[in-house]
Amino acid sequence: MNTIRSICVYCGSSPGRDETYAKAGHLLGRSIAKSGLRLI
């Protein structure tokens, strides 16, 4: 079985009006890094 080593996240170029999305993106990035995955 193949092991996932990298993950690609598609997102907008603007933070938008709701700060919740920026916070969620930050937490997602931290979680990906903590898991040892490469973020593309």
Secondary structure by P-SEA (a helix, b strand, c coil): cccccbbbbbbbccccccaaaaaaaaaaaaaaaaaccccc
